[in-house]
């Protein structure tokens, strides 16, 4: 092997950048990654559209730039996958629905264009649930995506294909979207780092209709925090560059909410997160437990209002939709048709009021910490776990910790906690005040090696 013992497909973006500067060829890395995809993708069904010809062409272009000493960015030559609800010029974009199964995008969505300009090698598209509205990854176009830790279990959703690709070595970075936790929860289920930026931090244009209002943002998934930062350096707007001048905080004040309004949390998750918090305190971090925690309670009913009205609005554009969407999506659309402008505006007003309460919270604390998910991964074809810690829960019972950050536009990251042996991954979520993205990521990078750990799934090492 050319990388002194490690397979090329396993290298992080940060490691690849150094290796390219020292003479490693991006073409070798892309060939290694394509071989890896052929080997493992059939087991998890993560990548649903693969552009081998385009990837090789991009790799050769990258090699010429590195050979001339003029790489476009540290991501030049790095293999990247893109979620199938983000448009890539010349590639099919199905949004997980038969309604769009033959749609081919003519233009790159803005973050994709920036990745391309930075020299990243776009391998292809990753699987999603229909319209990216569910917490597991399955659709009538491409089927079910499995979790690399156990392909009979779900990687979550809606960025399930994205995390399955990175966790199994089919690309160093994945571009995903997060409308209610769709980056962070799958990252937790697959043992990755998943970052949801502040609202408007990553500019978007030329994409699918915004059915989740401004809740949904584009963000990166990777195996280390440094790769998240490299990604943000490329896909973000001017505010990200300006934030480099933020003054660092030496003594962080952290609030820890182990549960929201006494919602059930899987005992293994609860115990694992508690151990991580204890280790953080031993490192000298000032962490105050906030229990009970009710600030996010008013937002529980908001996500269904936004998503149902969004689906109803989208499908009104398509006369033949009833024969082309799943029963679950059809039910959402019918529910959305019954909602009124008053319902929608009441929801927006609740968001504004709750946002003021969280602003006061972040006057006291630099970060809020929670578990990322309330449930461990469940069977891959099942929409949600019905029982958590012995209690019956609804479709969003596993997702209680993440949607408030979307409603309020806050940055949030999920990081993998240490666990014993080959136990399934557990994620811990850290949230900051709006536009404190860089401070949050620098904090995560500072403590990554001491509090968090990336592991390869046993079957994919």
CORMO-V995178 format. One record per backbone hydrogen bond with DSSP energy under -0.5 kcal/mol. NH is the residue of the N-H (numbers start at 1). CO is the residue of the C=O. If there is no record, write none. Layout:
BEGIN
<<NH CO> <NH CO>>
END
This chain:
BEGIN
<<4 1> <6 3> <10 7> <11 8> <16 12> <17 13> <18 14> <19 15> <20 16> <21 17> <22 18> <23 20> <24 19> <29 25> <30 26> <31 27> <32 28> <33 29> <34 30> <35 31> <36 32> <37 33> <38 34> <39 35> <40 36> <41 37> <43 40> <44 40> <44 41> <45 41> <48 46> <48 125> <49 125> <51 123> <52 50> <55 51> <56 52> <57 53> <58 54> <59 55> <60 56> <61 57> <62 58> <63 59> <64 60> <65 61> <66 62> <67 63> <68 64> <69 66> <70 65> <76 73> <77 119> <78 75> <80 121> <81 173> <82 124> <83 175> <84 126> <86 83> <90 105> <91 88> <93 103> <95 84> <97 94> <98 324> <100 97> <101 98> <103 100> <105 91> <109 87> <110 205> <112 109> <113 109> <114 110> <115 111> <116 112> <117 113> <118 114> <119 116> <120 115> <121 78> <122 120> <123 80> <123 121> <124 80> <125 49> <126 82> <127 46> <130 138> <131 95> <132 129> <133 130> <138 136> <139 143> <143 139> <145 137> <146 44> <147 150> <147 153> <150 147> <153 150> <154 378> <159 182> <161 127> <163 159> <164 160> <165 161> <166 162> <167 163> <168 164> <169 166> <170 165> <171 169> <172 79> <173 79> <174 221> <175 81> <176 174> <176 219> <178 217> <185 181> <187 183> <188 184> <189 185> <190 186> <191 187> <192 187> <193 222> <194 192> <194 414> <195 220> <196 412> <197 195> <199 409> <201 198> <203 201> <208 85> <211 209> <213 210> <215 212> <217 178> <219 176> <221 174> <222 193> <223 172> <228 224> <229 225> <230 226> <231 227> <232 228> <233 229> <234 230> <234 231> <235 231> <236 232> <237 201> <240 237> <241 237> <242 238> <243 239> <244 241> <245 242> <246 243> <250 248> <252 250> <254 252> <254 286> <255 367> <256 288> <257 255> <257 369> <258 256> <261 259> <261 293> <263 260> <266 374> <270 266> <271 267> <272 268> <273 269> <274 270> <275 271> <276 272> <277 273> <278 274> <279 275> <280 276> <281 277> <282 278> <283 279> <284 281> <285 280> <286 252> <287 285> <288 254> <289 287> <290 256> <291 289> <297 294> <299 296> <300 297> <302 299> <303 299> <305 301> <306 302> <307 303> <308 304> <309 305> <310 306> <311 307> <312 308> <313 309> <314 310> <315 311> <316 312> <317 314> <318 315> <319 317> <321 318> <323 320> <324 321> <325 321> <330 326> <331 327> <332 328> <333 329> <334 330> <335 331> <336 332> <337 333> <338 334> <338 335> <339 335> <339 336> <344 340> <345 341> <346 342> <347 343> <348 344> <349 345> <350 346> <351 347> <352 348> <353 349> <354 350> <355 351> <356 352> <357 353> <358 354> <359 355> <360 356> <361 357> <362 358> <363 360> <364 360> <364 361> <365 361> <366 253> <367 253> <368 431> <369 255> <370 429> <372 427> <374 398> <375 398> <380 152> <382 379> <388 391> <391 388> <393 386> <397 394> <399 396> <400 397> <402 399> <403 399> <405 402> <406 402> <406 403> <407 403> <408 404> <409 405> <409 406> <410 405> <412 196> <413 430> <414 194> <415 428> <417 426> <418 451> <423 420> <428 415> <429 370> <430 413> <431 368> <432 411> <433 366> <436 433> <440 436> <441 437> <442 438> <443 439> <444 440> <445 441> <446 442> <447 443> <448 444> <451 447> <452 447> <452 448> <453 416> <457 167> <460 457> <461 458>>
END
